Structures are given as C-alpha cells and as structure tokens.
Amino acid sequence: MLPLTDRAKAPTFSPLYRQIKALLTGSLQGGEWKPGEAIPSELELAARFGVSQGTVRKAIDELAAENLLVRRQGRGTFVASHQEARAQFRFLRLRTEHGEAPGDMHSRILDCRRLRAPVDIARQLRLRSGESVVQVRRLLSFGGRPAVLDEIWLPGGLFKGLTAERLSSHIGPLYALFEEEFGTRMIRASERLRAVSADESVATELRVPVGAPLLLVERTTFTYNDQPVELRRGFYLTDELHYHNELG
C-alpha cells in the first residue's frame, strides 16, 4: 500500500508510463534531484509509484531520449547537466566545411544590463510589457576570428544578480551557469533562420563591412512545462563556417 503522500501522486489512468514520466518530470522541475545527481533505481521508483519496473523503465527511456536524464552503464541514471561534455554545446550548430565542430572557441561578454522588456521581447518570453529583463551581448570567436554575435534576453525575475563580471568569470557554457547558479535548466529550443545584412554595430563587432551577408538565428529556449526562459538572436558569419542540423 502506498503512503498517502505518494498515493496522491500515483497515476490514475493509462498509459501508465506517461503518468510516471509526468511525475518524474515534476520531481526534476521541483529540484528533488539536482543536475548531475543520480535518481533512485527503477526498482525504488516502481515501489514508490506502485507500478512495474518495466513501466518505470519506459518512462525513463523517454526522458533520456529528451536529454533530461542520462543512463550510465553500471552506475545508474542521472539528471542531465549542461556541464557534461556531450551537452555543453548542444545548441551550437556551427560546423567547418568538413563537417567538424570548429575548435579554439573564445567567448567574450560585451555587455550585460537590466532594463524593461520591449513589447516584442515580453511577448516571446510571456512576460508583462515593461517587466524586468536582462540583456546580454556576447561575441563568439573561433581561431581568433569573430563568428557569432549573440543578443540574449532573459527574464529578470529568474536571473537576479546576473552581471557582466559573473558571466565573464564563468568557464564553460552559459547554460551550465544558468543551471547551477539560477536553477534554470534549458531543455529544448525552437529556432528560426533568415538571411540579413550587417548593420553598423554588428559589422563592427564581427569585423565585416556594413551590408555583409549574415545568417540570423532566432532561438527561443524553454525549461519545464514549455516555459520560455531565453530569447537569443545570433548573427552568424558563415563564409568559412556553416550552420548544420540533422533531420530525421
């Protein structure tokens, strides 16, 4: 018999594995298990929810396929983290002409400021117009050559205390910083791409002539429950690199 606290959380309709998946996602969202930590074994979770081990396994399989959990042979299942090598540049799609990830990457924070959300930014982040947001401008270079100018917008309420100094002192991907220090895990993203011409400010940072052709990648990144927590506009210089995405 399940304890009353767990009985209230138990699934009530089929398919059971989908209900278990929702319960596990709720525990992840609530911080019961932190990024990088192991979750209970399948047997323990099966006993907790009053279902079979196979049902739990199927739920975990789906969460692993969605990059929320990571199975490690002989060690168990862990909460995925942006600190892991395979996840650090999960959303960076730049490749060389040979299909390889570009090396010798350097990230430089140009600016970080807090301001009231413009109407279009508020709409995309599902904020009230004029609500606080943090705007970050960052330059990515490969082999000493600028390649991407990012304009990043974040909800101010979630990222209190984020400064240019804190961003610049962090070693590793920004998403790992957001995850560790602000409790915000980026789990999926939606992107739109279009061709644009470099205006004066973008041209200056990327060291290209005004009017140079660029690829604009507009990304909305979501945390649990499909809540948008980042809007990123990246201006990509693709004369030596290309944007790569695998379908199917």
Phi and psi in degrees as a GROMACS rama.xvg file:
@    title "Ramachandran Plot"
@    xaxis  label "Phi"
@    yaxis  label "Psi"
@TYPE xy
-72.8001  143.428  LEU-2
-59.5947  155.541  PRO-3
-57.6327  -37.9356  LEU-4
-63.5427  -38.0653  THR-5
-83.8588  -29.2315  ASP-6
-63.5445  -34.4469  ARG-7
-66.9114  -23.6632  ALA-8
-94.6616  -9.04866  LYS-9
-64.7836  150.399  ALA-10
-67.0067  147.817  PRO-11
-118.997  -9.33678  THR-12
-150.999  160.912  PHE-13
-82.2363  161.649  SER-14
-75.4683  137.343  PRO-15
-60.4763  -39.696  LEU-16
-64.4191  -29.29  TYR-17
-68.1657  -37.6313  ARG-18
-68.4386  -39.1658  GLN-19
-65.06  -40.0591  ILE-20
-59.3763  -42.9882  LYS-21
-64.7412  -39.0932  ALA-22
-67.0276  -40.7178  LEU-23
-65.7854  -41.0338  LEU-24
-61.9483  -39.471  THR-25
-61.9978  -38.415  GLY-26
-67.7974  -37.5561  SER-27
-65.1169  -45.5792  LEU-28
-63.3778  -38.1383  GLN-29
-77.8336  -4.8371  GLY-30
82.0966  16.6646  GLY-31
-60.0726  -38.9814  GLU-32
-123.399  126.076  TRP-33
-84.3352  158.674  LYS-34
-53.1409  131.604  PRO-35
90.9479  -13.9978  GLY-36
-86.8907  153.915  GLU-37
-79.7092  142.487  ALA-38
-92.187  165.839  ILE-39
-58.6679  159.585  PRO-40
-66.8109  164.351  SER-41
-59.6856  -37.7317  GLU-42
-64.5582  -42.6409  LEU-43
-64.7904  -42.1279  GLU-44
-68.5342  -36.9397  LEU-45
-61.3403  -41.8847  ALA-46
-67.7798  -38.8699  ALA-47
-61.9812  -42.0536  ARG-48
-98.1336  -4.91254  PHE-49
70.4882  36.9414  GLY-50
-130.264  177.597  VAL-51
-78.0314  159.822  SER-52
-63.5888  -34.7798  GLN-53
-63.7064  -36.8686  GLY-54
-64.7797  -42.7802  THR-55
-63.9359  -42.1252  VAL-56
-60.8774  -41.2323  ARG-57
-65.5271  -38.7386  LYS-58
-64.6787  -42.7775  ALA-59
-66.8587  -37.4289  ILE-60
-57.3794  -43.5271  ASP-61
-66.8861  -40.1357  GLU-62
-67.3657  -33.0545  LEU-63
-69.7086  -38.8801  ALA-64
-65.1477  -26.1249  ALA-65
-92.48  8.44013  GLU-66
65.2105  25.7647  ASN-67
-92.1118  -29.614  LEU-68
-126.664  157.775  LEU-69
-131.589  124.159  VAL-70
-85.8896  134.569  ARG-71
-124.355  118.095  ARG-72
-53.4022  123.89  GLN-73
78.6355  -3.07208  GLY-74
-119.355  -24.807  ARG-75
120.184  -161.787  GLY-76
-116.282  133.851  THR-77
-122.971  154.83  PHE-78
-71.2532  128.295  VAL-79
-63.2833  148.563  ALA-80
-138.628  146.548  SER-81
-73.7085  -3.2425  HIS-82
-79.5169  -19.4164  GLN-83
-67.4907  141.106  GLU-84
-56.0077  -39.3807  ALA-85
-73.6318  -16.3886  ARG-86
-108.377  -8.13922  ALA-87
-60.2531  -40.342  GLN-88
-119.928  40.4194  PHE-89
-57.4251  -35.9606  ARG-90
-99.8644  2.05376  PHE-91
-90.6438  113.905  LEU-92
-104.782  10.6348  ARG-93
-73.1269  139.596  LEU-94
-139.045  156.904  ARG-95
-79.2907  176.471  THR-96
-65.4063  -15.9964  GLU-97
-95.2638  6.0827  HIS-98
84.2052  11.0838  GLY-99
-98.0989  154.253  GLU-100
-68.685  134.468  ALA-101
-65.9879  143.513  PRO-102
-100.474  179.967  GLY-103
53.1597  54.7038  ASP-104
-85.1309  138.857  MET-105
-130.41  132.815  HIS-106
-112.261  130.418  SER-107
-128.517  122.863  ARG-108
-79.0582  122.433  ILE-109
-91.0496  -33.4933  LEU-110
-165.164  148.704  ASP-111
-147.98  117.761  CYS-112
-143.104  155.477  ARG-113
-106.556  131.78  ARG-114
-152.794  175.831  LEU-115
-80.381  139.025  ARG-116
-66.5024  125.139  ALA-117
-60.0478  158.518  PRO-118
-57.1792  -45.7906  VAL-119
-67.9487  -35.1588  ASP-120
-69.3896  -44.4204  ILE-121
-58.5389  -42.4008  ALA-122
-62.5544  -45.0812  ARG-123
-73.0341  -27.1391  GLN-124
-95.1922  3.42519  LEU-125
58.33  45.7378  ARG-126
-109.812  164.135  LEU-127
-75.1892  144.821  ARG-128
-58.1721  130.409  SER-129
89.0563  -5.47473  GLY-130
-66.1218  155.817  GLU-131
-67.1175  135.781  SER-132
-135.796  160.214  VAL-133
-109.935  128.868  VAL-134
-109.491  127.173  GLN-135
-120.561  133.999  VAL-136
-115.575  129.691  ARG-137
-137.32  143.633  ARG-138
-114.866  125.819  LEU-139
-102.85  131.585  LEU-140
-124.743  147.989  SER-141
-126.993  125.783  PHE-142
60.4591  30.2921  GLY-143
83.6381  -0.298239  GLY-144
-111.708  127.132  ARG-145
-58.0613  139.479  PRO-146
-133.067  -31.0185  ALA-147
-139.604  128.616  VAL-148
-108.978  115.593  LEU-149
-101.524  135.228  ASP-150
-115.093  113.061  GLU-151
-114.584  131.225  ILE-152
-118.047  130.919  TRP-153
-131.111  145.255  LEU-154
-62.5733  127.246  PRO-155
-61.5427  -35.1204  GLY-156
-65.1037  -29.6296  GLY-157
-85.0811  -22.7892  LEU-158
-121.535  48.7028  PHE-159
-66.9154  134.055  LYS-160
88.8729  -0.903186  GLY-161
-75.3685  125.063  LEU-162
-131.97  165.812  THR-163
-62.5416  -36.3291  ALA-164
-64.5906  -42.3836  GLU-165
-67.1743  -40.2794  ARG-166
-64.3585  -43.0772  LEU-167
-69.4831  -30.9075  SER-168
-81.9904  -12.6948  SER-169
-77.8938  133.515  HIS-170
-104.863  121.048  ILE-171
120.39  -176.949  GLY-172
-67.6106  147.841  PRO-173
-60.6912  -35.1349  LEU-174
-63.3756  -29.9961  TYR-175
-67.7906  -39.2126  ALA-176
-63.4753  -45.2592  LEU-177
-60.7179  -37.4668  PHE-178
-71.3235  -46.9914  GLU-179
-76.1684  -43.0361  GLU-180
-101.26  -18.3256  GLU-181
-121.582  3.31146  PHE-182
62.0604  26.3503  GLY-183
-116.473  112.071  THR-184
-100.66  124.605  ARG-185
-85.7879  118.312  MET-186
-113.041  -21.2949  ILE-187
-156.245  163.43  ARG-188
-142.679  151.486  ALA-189
-121.766  134.455  SER-190
-127.78  149.893  GLU-191
-128.234  139.849  ARG-192
-123.399  142.765  LEU-193
-156.373  157.693  ARG-194
-84.3501  137.993  ALA-195
-139.54  171.58  VAL-196
-109.932  144.116  SER-197
-70.581  126.046  ALA-198
-83.7787  -177.03  ASP-199
-63.4148  -43.9095  GLU-200
-67.8377  -41.5641  SER-201
-68.0487  -42.6953  VAL-202
-60.1207  -38.9821  ALA-203
-62.3435  -46.103  THR-204
-69.9249  -37.5388  GLU-205
-87.2544  -4.18401  LEU-206
58.3238  50.3199  ARG-207
-130.155  162.803  VAL-208
-67.2359  149.944  PRO-209
-57.8809  134.41  VAL-210
91.9452  -2.98059  GLY-211
-61.8512  143.052  ALA-212
-70.7688  134.108  PRO-213
-134.785  161.811  LEU-214
-104.535  121.909  LEU-215
-96.6554  120.175  LEU-216
-110.443  113.157  VAL-217
-101.857  117.426  GLU-218
-119.554  130.908  ARG-219
-109.79  124.741  THR-220
-109.748  139.982  THR-221
-119.648  149.801  PHE-222
-104.239  -158.968  THR-223
-59.0948  153.655  TYR-224
60.0764  27.3534  ASN-225
55.4554  36.2062  ASP-226
-88.5825  119.245  GLN-227
-69.4944  132.519  PRO-228
-130.624  2.09348  VAL-229
-156.743  137.336  GLU-230
-120.243  124.684  LEU-231
-128.237  129.214  ARG-232
-115.235  112.166  ARG-233
-110.217  127.707  GLY-234
-98.2265  113.03  PHE-235
-104.94  129.629  TYR-236
-93.3768  114.843  LEU-237
-118.719  29.1127  THR-238
-74.0092  -28.0754  ASP-239
-115.826  -14.2305  GLU-240
-123.665  158.934  LEU-241
-132.571  158.116  HIS-242
-88.2701  123.54  TYR-243
-118.006  131.445  HIS-244
-142.771  134.18  ASN-245
-98.2193  134.12  GLU-246
-113.813  151.987  LEU-247
